[in-house]
Amino acid sequence: MYNGIGLTTPRGSGTNGYVQRNLSSLRVKRPRDERGGERDEKDRERLESQLNRQPNAEILEHQRKRQLEVKCAELQDMMEEQGYSAEEIEEKVNSFRMMLQEKQEPAPATTERPTVTETHALAAANQQKNDRLRAAFGISSDYVDGSSFHADRKEREKEKREQERLERERQQQQKYTSEKKLLRDRYHYHLLASPK
């Protein structure tokens, strides 16, 4: 046996004592096309849902309120240690709570990373980052991932732009005719109202 590999003694084995892996039992990988599109589609949808997970606003609001109550509890503990009366403590804590609610602390800055356990805070930060990237690259908000692989996408976009152009022209024409009518009515009014 050399370096922990092989038989302790090759006597009677009919080999030199070196043990090799049996490569004939390896599973042959099938190409992607043979595996079936369903599995790939499901995997893609699962991954997209993980990437585009929206933060739960209720949970984020609850975390904000919880932080507010933690600050109030710290103030209450500090005042109890200093020997204030219960009524005085309650009054001060309520006024402190009202002040914090009016102040409404903003969400943490994007440079500050939320802790790993705050999944909804991470999702909110990720969504902000994606929105900034989308704006930086000039991607429209109605863009659908993977639409650039559709053969007729450019034709549909061209038709959509043409329809929008026609709608703008129609609105401008209506505006022009209404202004023209208004001017004509004013002119007739002045002709009728002016003394001869």
Backbone as CSV, one residue per row, in Angstrom:
resi,resn,N_x,N_y,N_z,CA_x,CA_y,CA_z,C_x,C_y,C_z
1,MET,0.854,-1.170,0.000,0.000,0.000,0.000,0.898,1.231,0.000
2,TYR,0.593,2.143,-0.885,1.381,3.360,-1.007,0.494,4.555,-0.703
3,ASN,0.853,5.312,0.284,0.157,6.549,0.629,-1.321,6.298,0.934
4,GLY,-1.634,5.168,1.542,-3.002,4.844,1.935,-3.862,4.388,0.784
5,ILE,-3.290,4.139,-0.399,-4.071,3.732,-1.556,-3.645,2.328,-1.953
6,GLY,-4.614,1.475,-2.239,-4.309,0.147,-2.763,-4.491,-0.942,-1.732
7,LEU,-4.126,-2.161,-2.117,-4.240,-3.308,-1.242,-3.048,-3.357,-0.298
8,THR,-3.265,-3.939,0.873,-2.136,-4.057,1.811,-1.088,-5.009,1.261
9,THR,-1.540,-6.053,0.607,-0.610,-6.954,-0.076,-1.240,-7.394,-1.385
10,PRO,-0.518,-7.330,-2.501,-1.094,-7.710,-3.791,-1.104,-9.224,-4.006
11,ARG,-0.547,-10.031,-3.041,-0.466,-11.464,-3.217,-1.828,-12.098,-3.389
12,GLY,-2.030,-12.862,-4.392,-3.272,-13.590,-4.628,-4.356,-12.768,-5.282
13,SER,-4.131,-11.480,-5.494,-5.187,-10.646,-6.083,-5.101,-10.620,-7.597
14,GLY,-3.971,-11.012,-8.141,-3.810,-10.976,-9.582,-3.581,-9.570,-10.098
15,THR,-3.285,-8.618,-9.206,-3.027,-7.238,-9.612,-1.724,-6.782,-9.003
16,ASN,-1.347,-5.585,-9.328,-0.138,-5.035,-8.733,-0.413,-4.383,-7.383
17,GLY,-1.691,-4.363,-6.951,-2.043,-3.803,-5.651,-2.619,-2.403,-5.708
18,TYR,-2.565,-1.764,-6.870,-3.101,-0.413,-6.994,-4.585,-0.497,-7.321
19,VAL,-5.429,0.130,-6.528,-6.880,0.081,-6.723,-7.313,1.324,-7.485
20,GLN,-8.099,1.110,-8.533,-8.610,2.227,-9.333,-10.122,2.292,-9.207
21,ARG,-10.643,3.429,-9.490,-12.088,3.626,-9.485,-12.668,2.990,-10.738
22,ASN,-13.863,2.402,-10.624,-14.531,1.781,-11.758,-15.267,2.860,-12.537
23,LEU,-14.746,3.244,-13.682,-15.339,4.314,-14.482,-16.506,3.835,-15.325
24,SER,-16.734,2.554,-15.398,-17.833,2.059,-16.219,-19.185,2.267,-15.552
25,SER,-19.205,2.590,-14.274,-20.478,2.773,-13.580,-20.917,4.230,-13.536
26,LEU,-20.183,5.114,-14.186,-20.570,6.526,-14.185,-21.847,6.728,-14.983
27,ARG,-22.691,7.627,-14.469,-23.925,7.952,-15.158,-23.643,8.945,-16.276
28,VAL,-24.174,8.674,-17.427,-23.973,9.571,-18.555,-24.999,10.700,-18.443
29,LYS,-24.512,11.921,-18.547,-25.429,13.060,-18.485,-26.093,13.234,-19.838
30,ARG,-27.409,13.413,-19.778,-28.154,13.657,-21.008,-28.094,15.135,-21.340
31,PRO,-28.156,15.459,-22.586,-28.194,16.887,-22.952,-29.458,17.548,-22.401
32,ARG,-29.409,18.851,-22.266,-30.531,19.612,-21.701,-31.830,19.401,-22.464
33,ASP,-31.724,19.273,-23.784,-32.931,19.166,-24.597,-33.693,17.884,-24.302
34,GLU,-32.992,16.811,-23.961,-33.660,15.543,-23.711,-34.301,15.480,-22.338
35,ARG,-33.854,16.319,-21.416,-34.410,16.267,-20.068,-35.848,16.747,-20.024
36,GLY,-36.238,17.517,-20.958,-37.613,18.012,-20.980,-37.658,19.467,-20.591
37,GLY,-38.450,20.240,-21.326,-38.566,21.669,-21.075,-39.328,21.992,-19.812
38,GLU,-40.175,21.041,-19.350,-40.971,21.317,-18.161,-40.082,21.561,-16.954
39,ARG,-39.102,20.697,-16.784,-38.233,20.819,-15.623,-37.449,22.128,-15.683
40,ASP,-36.918,22.460,-16.842,-36.173,23.703,-16.988,-37.066,24.911,-16.736
41,GLU,-38.298,24.854,-17.223,-39.242,25.961,-17.033,-39.575,26.121,-15.548
42,LYS,-39.794,25.001,-14.862,-40.093,25.076,-13.431,-38.910,25.628,-12.654
43,ASP,-37.712,25.180,-13.004,-36.513,25.686,-12.333,-36.358,27.183,-12.564
44,ARG,-36.592,27.617,-13.800,-36.458,29.038,-14.117,-37.479,29.864,-13.342
45,GLU,-38.727,29.383,-13.278,-39.766,30.111,-12.551,-39.444,30.178,-11.054
46,ARG,-38.918,29.091,-10.502,-38.573,29.069,-9.086,-37.453,30.069,-8.804
47,LEU,-36.442,30.087,-9.659,-35.337,31.012,-9.459,-35.777,32.462,-9.628
48,GLU,-36.655,32.719,-10.607,-37.153,34.084,-10.805,-37.962,34.548,-9.608
49,SER,-38.769,33.643,-9.046,-39.571,34.031,-7.886,-38.680,34.346,-6.697
50,GLN,-37.563,33.638,-6.574,-36.635,33.944,-5.489,-35.947,35.279,-5.719
51,LEU,-35.616,35.587,-6.966,-34.949,36.851,-7.255,-35.878,38.040,-7.083
52,ASN,-37.131,37.867,-7.477,-38.075,38.987,-7.482,-39.011,38.964,-6.287
53,ARG,-38.577,38.387,-5.193,-39.431,38.306,-4.010,-39.670,39.709,-3.467
54,GLN,-40.924,40.056,-3.299,-41.295,41.381,-2.822,-41.288,41.404,-1.295
55,PRO,-40.844,42.507,-0.705,-40.857,42.590,0.756,-42.284,42.761,1.264
56,ASN,-42.552,42.215,2.432,-43.865,42.337,3.044,-43.896,43.647,3.820
57,ALA,-44.729,44.576,3.384,-44.784,45.905,3.999,-45.250,45.829,5.449
58,GLU,-46.154,44.891,5.749,-46.658,44.762,7.120,-45.545,44.343,8.072
59,ILE,-44.693,43.436,7.623,-43.593,42.988,8.477,-42.597,44.121,8.685
60,LEU,-42.304,44.877,7.632,-41.390,46.011,7.777,-41.958,47.059,8.731
61,GLU,-43.266,47.307,8.633,-43.918,48.254,9.541,-43.864,47.736,10.975
62,HIS,-44.076,46.428,11.148,-44.014,45.833,12.481,-42.618,45.995,13.068
63,GLN,-41.573,45.782,12.254,-40.199,45.944,12.737,-39.950,47.390,13.171
64,ARG,-40.481,48.343,12.400,-40.300,49.752,12.759,-40.975,50.058,14.095
65,LYS,-42.218,49.569,14.261,-42.943,49.790,15.522,-42.240,49.095,16.686
66,ARG,-41.684,47.934,16.417,-40.987,47.191,17.465,-39.771,47.977,17.945
67,GLN,-39.022,48.556,17.006,-37.867,49.367,17.387,-38.293,50.569,18.225
68,LEU,-39.430,51.159,17.885,-39.960,52.285,18.646,-40.283,51.855,20.070
69,GLU,-40.939,50.703,20.222,-41.308,50.217,21.554,-40.081,49.810,22.362
70,VAL,-39.037,49.320,21.703,-37.797,48.983,22.411,-37.185,50.246,23.018
71,LYS,-37.189,51.335,22.270,-36.655,52.596,22.790,-37.482,53.085,23.972
72,CYS,-38.813,52.934,23.868,-39.682,53.347,24.970,-39.430,52.489,26.208
73,ALA,-39.228,51.181,26.014,-38.965,50.289,27.143,-37.627,50.628,27.801
74,GLU,-36.626,50.993,27.004,-35.334,51.391,27.570,-35.481,52.648,28.416
75,LEU,-36.273,53.625,27.931,-36.509,54.844,28.698,-37.228,54.520,30.001
76,GLN,-38.217,53.639,29.939,-38.978,53.259,31.120,-38.064,52.572,32.135
77,ASP,-37.211,51.658,31.712,-36.286,50.986,32.626,-35.329,51.980,33.278
78,MET,-34.815,52.924,32.481,-33.889,53.913,33.009,-34.573,54.776,34.076
79,MET,-35.822,55.179,33.809,-36.539,56.017,34.768,-36.887,55.241,36.033
80,GLU,-37.208,53.940,35.892,-37.495,53.131,37.077,-36.261,52.990,37.952
81,GLU,-35.084,52.848,37.326,-33.838,52.746,38.089,-33.527,54.050,38.810
82,GLN,-33.938,55.180,38.249,-33.670,56.474,38.871,-34.703,56.815,39.938
83,GLY,-35.777,56.003,40.056,-36.729,56.164,41.150,-37.890,57.091,40.868
84,TYR,-38.278,57.265,39.633,-39.455,58.074,39.311,-40.724,57.316,39.683
85,SER,-41.833,58.055,39.889,-43.109,57.411,40.222,-43.727,56.807,38.961
86,ALA,-44.657,55.877,39.129,-45.262,55.146,38.015,-46.025,56.094,37.077
87,GLU,-46.752,57.063,37.661,-47.515,57.994,36.834,-46.583,58.875,35.999
88,GLU,-45.487,59.308,36.638,-44.537,60.161,35.942,-43.843,59.395,34.804
89,ILE,-43.510,58.133,35.094,-42.869,57.296,34.071,-43.802,57.106,32.888
90,GLU,-45.062,56.781,33.180,-46.034,56.544,32.118,-46.237,57.792,31.266
91,GLU,-46.301,58.946,31.920,-46.496,60.203,31.194,-45.304,60.501,30.274
92,LYS,-44.089,60.352,30.810,-42.885,60.633,30.018,-42.737,59.643,28.858
93,VAL,-43.011,58.360,29.121,-42.879,57.347,28.072,-43.901,57.601,26.966
94,ASN,-45.127,57.960,27.326,-46.142,58.259,26.311,-45.758,59.478,25.480
95,SER,-45.233,60.504,26.120,-44.822,61.684,25.352,-43.623,61.348,24.445
96,PHE,-42.702,60.501,24.959,-41.557,60.074,24.146,-42.030,59.253,22.942
97,ARG,-43.007,58.373,23.168,-43.566,57.542,22.092,-44.226,58.429,21.027
98,MET,-44.994,59.424,21.474,-45.648,60.331,20.524,-44.607,61.109,19.711
99,MET,-43.529,61.531,20.378,-42.478,62.264,19.679,-41.824,61.383,18.615
100,LEU,-41.548,60.120,18.962,-40.932,59.206,17.999,-41.863,58.918,16.827
101,GLN,-43.155,58.775,17.104,-44.113,58.511,16.028,-44.224,59.702,15.084
102,GLU,-44.178,60.903,15.625,-44.219,62.100,14.781,-42.953,62.217,13.948
103,LYS,-41.853,61.836,14.563,-40.570,61.922,13.875,-40.501,60.929,12.722
104,GLN,-41.113,59.745,12.906,-41.153,58.696,11.858,-39.789,58.511,11.239
105,GLU,-38.944,57.809,11.926,-37.586,57.587,11.437,-37.623,56.927,10.073
106,PRO,-36.814,57.426,9.128,-36.804,56.818,7.797,-36.165,55.436,7.836
107,ALA,-36.382,54.676,6.764,-35.780,53.353,6.647,-34.267,53.498,6.632
108,PRO,-33.534,52.444,7.028,-32.078,52.545,7.033,-31.547,52.846,5.641
109,ALA,-30.441,53.566,5.611,-29.841,53.953,4.328,-29.432,52.714,3.557
110,THR,-29.350,52.862,2.231,-29.014,51.715,1.399,-27.584,51.254,1.631
111,THR,-26.706,52.143,2.140,-25.334,51.726,2.411,-25.278,50.828,3.639
112,GLU,-26.241,50.991,4.537,-26.282,50.155,5.731,-26.953,48.836,5.376
113,ARG,-26.226,47.748,5.585,-26.766,46.443,5.215,-27.619,45.892,6.356
114,PRO,-28.831,45.408,6.052,-29.632,44.796,7.093,-29.016,43.461,7.504
115,THR,-29.364,43.020,8.696,-28.814,41.752,9.160,-29.399,40.617,8.329
116,VAL,-28.721,39.485,8.345,-29.094,38.358,7.490,-30.473,37.824,7.847
117,THR,-30.877,37.947,9.115,-32.166,37.381,9.523,-33.348,38.210,9.049
118,GLU,-33.147,39.449,8.690,-34.238,40.318,8.253,-34.473,40.131,6.752
119,THR,-35.180,39.074,6.395,-35.356,38.741,4.978,-36.149,39.804,4.235
120,HIS,-37.135,40.383,4.892,-37.960,41.390,4.207,-37.188,42.695,4.035
121,ALA,-36.325,43.002,4.987,-35.485,44.188,4.832,-34.490,43.967,3.685
122,LEU,-33.970,42.743,3.582,-33.085,42.417,2.464,-33.830,42.528,1.137
123,ALA,-35.074,42.038,1.111,-35.863,42.106,-0.119,-36.143,43.560,-0.498
124,ALA,-36.424,44.393,0.496,-36.674,45.817,0.207,-35.414,46.484,-0.332
125,ALA,-34.261,46.173,0.270,-33.003,46.748,-0.208,-32.687,46.255,-1.614
126,ASN,-32.961,44.989,-1.875,-32.722,44.418,-3.197,-33.630,45.066,-4.241
127,GLN,-34.874,45.313,-3.855,-35.809,45.954,-4.776,-35.361,47.389,-5.088
128,GLN,-34.875,48.102,-4.068,-34.361,49.458,-4.299,-33.177,49.422,-5.247
129,LYS,-32.283,48.464,-5.034,-31.099,48.338,-5.876,-31.509,48.042,-7.319
130,ASN,-32.484,47.132,-7.486,-32.952,46.786,-8.831,-33.604,47.987,-9.513
131,ASP,-34.365,48.776,-8.760,-34.997,49.965,-9.334,-33.949,50.979,-9.786
132,ARG,-32.895,51.169,-8.963,-31.824,52.094,-9.353,-31.114,51.602,-10.607
133,LEU,-30.842,50.294,-10.680,-30.185,49.742,-11.862,-31.068,49.887,-13.098
134,ARG,-32.364,49.616,-12.934,-33.298,49.739,-14.049,-33.317,51.174,-14.566
135,ALA,-33.308,52.142,-13.642,-33.297,53.549,-14.051,-31.959,53.911,-14.703
136,ALA,-30.864,53.365,-14.172,-29.546,53.689,-14.718,-29.377,53.150,-16.133
137,PHE,-29.914,51.968,-16.395,-29.782,51.376,-17.719,-30.899,51.794,-18.662
138,GLY,-31.854,52.555,-18.175,-32.939,53.042,-19.021,-33.920,51.957,-19.417
139,ILE,-34.127,50.972,-18.556,-35.064,49.887,-18.842,-36.452,50.345,-18.413
140,SER,-37.423,50.191,-19.277,-38.779,50.650,-18.959,-39.394,49.756,-17.890
141,SER,-40.369,50.304,-17.193,-40.991,49.564,-16.094,-41.875,48.426,-16.592
142,ASP,-42.309,48.477,-17.855,-43.161,47.405,-18.369,-42.360,46.336,-19.107
143,TYR,-41.051,46.356,-18.985,-40.198,45.350,-19.622,-40.412,43.988,-18.956
144,VAL,-40.503,42.944,-19.766,-40.673,41.576,-19.269,-39.386,40.817,-19.552
145,ASP,-38.873,40.152,-18.517,-37.639,39.389,-18.690,-37.820,38.328,-19.758
146,GLY,-36.836,38.194,-20.625,-36.866,37.179,-21.670,-37.626,37.584,-22.909
147,SER,-38.196,38.783,-22.934,-38.986,39.189,-24.100,-38.104,39.445,-25.320
148,SER,-36.816,39.659,-25.125,-35.945,39.907,-26.258,-35.711,38.649,-27.086
149,PHE,-36.102,37.488,-26.565,-35.967,36.253,-27.322,-37.189,35.969,-28.190
150,HIS,-38.236,36.752,-28.060,-39.433,36.561,-28.880,-39.184,37.151,-30.262
151,ALA,-39.544,36.390,-31.270,-39.260,36.797,-32.648,-40.047,38.040,-33.055
152,ASP,-41.282,38.133,-32.621,-42.126,39.244,-33.076,-42.139,40.413,-32.094
153,ARG,-41.225,40.456,-31.147,-41.183,41.525,-30.143,-40.986,42.887,-30.790
154,LYS,-40.034,42.991,-31.721,-39.753,44.286,-32.352,-40.953,44.787,-33.139
155,GLU,-41.648,43.861,-33.795,-42.835,44.267,-34.559,-43.923,44.791,-33.627
156,ARG,-44.129,44.091,-32.504,-45.141,44.542,-31.543,-44.778,45.893,-30.955
157,GLU,-43.497,46.091,-30.638,-43.071,47.381,-30.087,-43.244,48.492,-31.116
158,LYS,-42.960,48.184,-32.385,-43.127,49.181,-33.444,-44.599,49.551,-33.586
159,GLU,-45.480,48.530,-33.555,-46.920,48.800,-33.636,-47.389,49.627,-32.447
160,LYS,-46.871,49.301,-31.267,-47.264,50.043,-30.069,-46.834,51.501,-30.167
161,ARG,-45.596,51.745,-30.624,-45.130,53.120,-30.795,-45.962,53.865,-31.826
162,GLU,-46.329,53.173,-32.909,-47.149,53.786,-33.953,-48.524,54.169,-33.403
163,GLN,-49.125,53.269,-32.602,-50.420,53.571,-32.000,-50.312,54.759,-31.046
164,GLU,-49.242,54.807,-30.256,-49.060,55.931,-29.338,-48.893,57.233,-30.108
165,ARG,-48.164,57.191,-31.226,-47.974,58.383,-32.045,-49.302,58.855,-32.623
166,LEU,-50.095,57.904,-33.136,-51.404,58.258,-33.688,-52.313,58.849,-32.612
167,GLU,-52.254,58.295,-31.410,-53.074,58.813,-30.313,-52.647,60.235,-29.949
168,ARG,-51.340,60.490,-29.912,-50.855,61.846,-29.620,-51.305,62.829,-30.695
169,GLU,-51.198,62.416,-31.955,-51.625,63.288,-33.048,-53.121,63.573,-32.966
170,ARG,-53.911,62.550,-32.633,-55.353,62.729,-32.503,-55.674,63.711,-31.381
171,GLN,-54.977,63.586,-30.247,-55.207,64.500,-29.132,-54.792,65.924,-29.495
172,GLN,-53.682,66.057,-30.226,-53.254,67.388,-30.647,-54.268,67.997,-31.617
173,GLN,-54.803,67.165,-32.510,-55.804,67.650,-33.465,-57.057,68.105,-32.730
174,GLN,-57.498,67.335,-31.726,-58.672,67.731,-30.950,-58.413,69.039,-30.219
175,LYS,-57.214,69.158,-29.642,-56.869,70.377,-28.929,-56.858,71.564,-29.892
176,TYR,-56.293,71.340,-31.079,-56.229,72.403,-32.081,-57.628,72.832,-32.509
177,THR,-58.509,71.878,-32.789,-59.856,72.229,-33.235,-60.644,72.918,-32.125
178,SER,-60.455,72.472,-30.869,-61.180,73.129,-29.780,-60.673,74.554,-29.576
179,GLU,-59.357,74.784,-29.708,-58.819,76.139,-29.591,-59.289,77.004,-30.762
180,LYS,-59.340,76.407,-31.944,-59.792,77.134,-33.124,-61.254,77.549,-32.955
181,LYS,-62.063,76.656,-32.438,-63.481,76.951,-32.212,-63.624,78.042,-31.161
182,LEU,-62.822,77.952,-30.093,-62.877,78.954,-29.036,-62.512,80.338,-29.582
183,LEU,-61.468,80.406,-30.388,-61.068,81.692,-30.978,-62.147,82.224,-31.921
184,ARG,-62.748,81.329,-32.689,-63.802,81.747,-33.606,-64.996,82.279,-32.822
185,ASP,-65.366,81.630,-31.721,-66.486,82.088,-30.904,-66.184,83.443,-30.278
186,ARG,-64.959,83.624,-29.814,-64.577,84.907,-29.226,-64.649,86.026,-30.276
187,TYR,-64.188,85.688,-31.472,-64.208,86.678,-32.544,-65.647,87.084,-32.851
188,HIS,-66.539,86.094,-32.945,-67.949,86.403,-33.224,-68.572,87.176,-32.072
189,TYR,-68.200,86.867,-30.850,-68.738,87.569,-29.698,-68.314,89.034,-29.733
190,HIS,-67.033,89.266,-30.060,-66.555,90.642,-30.123,-67.209,91.405,-31.264
191,LEU,-67.483,90.739,-32.372,-68.153,91.407,-33.478,-69.577,91.821,-33.088
192,LEU,-70.238,90.914,-32.358,-71.614,91.193,-31.955,-71.659,92.231,-30.842
193,ALA,-70.668,92.185,-29.944,-70.682,93.075,-28.784,-70.173,94.475,-29.105
194,SER,-69.408,94.625,-30.138,-68.825,95.946,-30.426,-69.921,96.849,-31.024
195,PRO,-69.963,98.109,-30.595,-70.958,99.056,-31.137,-70.567,99.469,-32.541
196,LYS,-71.583,99.679,-33.360,-71.321,100.042,-34.749,-71.530,101.513,-34.973
